[in-house]
């Protein structure tokens, strides 16, 4: 089986990691995140397609600290990765994982998230470049977009 990087090289396309960024996942404690999103990000890093300056910020109503969120995702990646998890590769992710809890309908959540992202920018060198992923029930889409 070929890696994404090998397939792209075979097609004659040059490969480079993306630009520095933070991915913010609303609904980060759910099934989509643990089964698909985090394993996909892991595979991108394995293929050298994630930038060095990268962070993932999870947002849900569940009460987690950054450390508890890191522990949860560590358990999840070991359960849902397609192949055995490379310890060195996963260790690269751990300090880049952050968490913000709150109600998606509460304007205060978005103020807290703004502050969290400012800290992430300083720690990880993600200069205000964010990708927001809504892994939530559709009824929350409008409210989240409005608040952002």
C-alpha positions as CSV (number, residue, x, y, z in Angstrom):
1,X,0.0,0.0,0.0
2,X,1.4,3.4,-1.0
3,X,1.3,6.5,1.2
4,X,-0.4,9.7,0.0
5,X,3.1,11.2,-0.5
6,X,4.2,8.2,-2.6
7,X,1.1,8.4,-4.8
8,X,1.5,12.1,-5.4
9,X,5.2,11.7,-6.3
10,X,4.2,8.9,-8.7
11,X,1.8,11.4,-10.4
12,X,4.7,13.8,-10.9
13,X,3.3,16.4,-8.4
14,X,5.5,18.0,-5.8
15,X,4.5,17.6,-2.2
16,X,4.9,20.2,0.5
17,X,3.2,20.6,3.9
18,X,0.4,23.0,4.2
19,X,0.9,26.5,5.6
20,X,1.0,27.0,9.4
21,X,-2.6,26.7,10.8
22,X,-4.8,25.7,13.7
23,X,-7.8,23.5,13.0
24,X,-10.7,24.1,15.3
25,X,-13.2,21.2,15.5
26,X,-16.6,21.9,17.0
27,X,-18.0,18.6,18.3
28,X,-14.5,17.3,19.0
29,X,-15.6,14.7,21.6
30,X,-17.8,12.9,19.1
31,X,-17.6,9.9,16.8
32,X,-16.6,11.7,13.6
33,X,-13.6,13.3,15.3
34,X,-12.3,10.1,16.9
35,X,-13.0,7.7,14.0
36,X,-12.1,9.9,11.0
37,X,-10.8,13.3,11.6
38,X,-7.9,12.6,14.1
39,X,-6.8,9.5,12.2
40,X,-6.8,11.5,9.0
41,X,-4.7,14.3,10.5
42,X,-2.4,11.6,11.9
43,X,-2.0,10.1,8.4
44,X,-1.4,13.6,6.9
45,X,1.5,14.1,9.3
46,X,2.8,10.6,8.6
47,X,2.9,11.6,4.9
48,X,4.6,14.9,5.8
49,X,1.7,17.0,4.6
50,X,0.9,18.8,7.9
51,X,3.0,21.8,8.7
52,X,5.4,21.9,11.7
53,X,3.5,24.9,13.0
54,X,0.1,23.2,13.5
55,X,-2.5,22.8,16.3
56,X,-5.8,21.2,16.8
57,X,-8.3,22.9,19.1
58,X,-11.3,20.8,20.1
59,X,-14.6,22.5,21.2
60,X,-17.6,20.8,22.8
61,X,-19.7,21.2,25.9
62,X,-17.9,18.3,27.7
63,X,-15.6,19.5,30.5
64,X,-12.1,18.6,29.6
65,X,-8.7,20.2,30.4
66,X,-6.2,20.3,27.6
67,X,-4.4,17.3,29.3
68,X,-7.7,15.3,29.5
69,X,-8.4,16.0,25.9
70,X,-4.9,14.8,24.9
71,X,-5.4,11.6,26.9
72,X,-8.8,11.0,25.2
73,X,-7.4,11.5,21.7
74,X,-4.5,9.2,22.6
75,X,-6.9,6.4,23.5
76,X,-9.0,7.1,20.4
77,X,-6.1,7.1,18.0
78,X,-4.9,3.7,19.3
79,X,-8.4,2.4,18.8
80,X,-9.2,3.8,15.4
81,X,-5.8,4.2,13.5
82,X,-5.6,1.8,10.5
83,X,-2.1,0.6,11.6
84,X,-0.1,0.5,14.8
85,X,0.4,4.1,16.1
86,X,4.0,5.3,15.8
87,X,4.8,6.7,19.2
88,X,7.2,9.3,17.9
89,X,4.7,10.6,15.4
90,X,1.9,10.7,18.0
91,X,4.2,12.4,20.5
92,X,4.5,15.2,17.9
93,X,0.8,15.7,18.1
94,X,0.3,15.8,21.9
95,X,1.6,19.3,22.6
96,X,-0.4,20.6,19.7
97,X,-3.8,19.4,21.0
98,X,-5.9,22.0,22.9
99,X,-9.4,22.1,24.2
100,X,-12.1,24.7,24.9
101,X,-15.4,23.7,26.5
102,X,-18.6,25.6,26.3
103,X,-22.2,25.8,24.9
104,X,-22.2,26.5,21.2
105,X,-25.1,29.0,21.8
106,X,-23.2,31.0,24.5
107,X,-21.4,34.1,23.1
108,X,-18.9,33.8,26.0
109,X,-17.6,30.5,24.4
110,X,-16.4,32.5,21.4
111,X,-14.6,35.0,23.5
112,X,-12.9,32.2,25.4
113,X,-12.0,30.5,22.1
114,X,-10.6,33.8,20.7
115,X,-8.3,33.9,23.8
116,X,-7.4,30.3,23.5
117,X,-6.5,30.7,19.8
118,X,-4.3,33.7,20.6
119,X,-2.3,31.5,23.1
120,X,-2.1,28.7,20.5
121,X,-0.8,31.2,17.9
122,X,2.0,32.2,20.3
123,X,2.9,28.6,21.3
124,X,2.6,26.9,18.0
125,X,3.3,29.7,15.4
126,X,-0.1,29.5,13.8
127,X,-0.4,33.2,12.9
128,X,-4.2,33.6,13.0
129,X,-4.7,31.0,10.3
130,X,-7.7,28.9,11.3
131,X,-9.8,26.2,9.7
132,X,-13.1,25.6,11.4
133,X,-14.7,22.2,11.1
134,X,-18.2,21.6,12.3
135,X,-18.5,18.0,13.4
136,X,-21.8,18.8,15.2
137,X,-25.5,18.2,14.6
138,X,-26.7,20.3,11.7
139,X,-29.0,22.4,14.0
140,X,-25.8,24.0,15.5
141,X,-24.3,25.1,12.1
142,X,-26.1,28.4,11.9
143,X,-25.4,29.4,15.5
144,X,-21.7,28.5,15.3
145,X,-21.2,30.4,12.0
146,X,-23.1,33.4,13.3
147,X,-21.0,33.5,16.5
148,X,-17.7,33.1,14.6
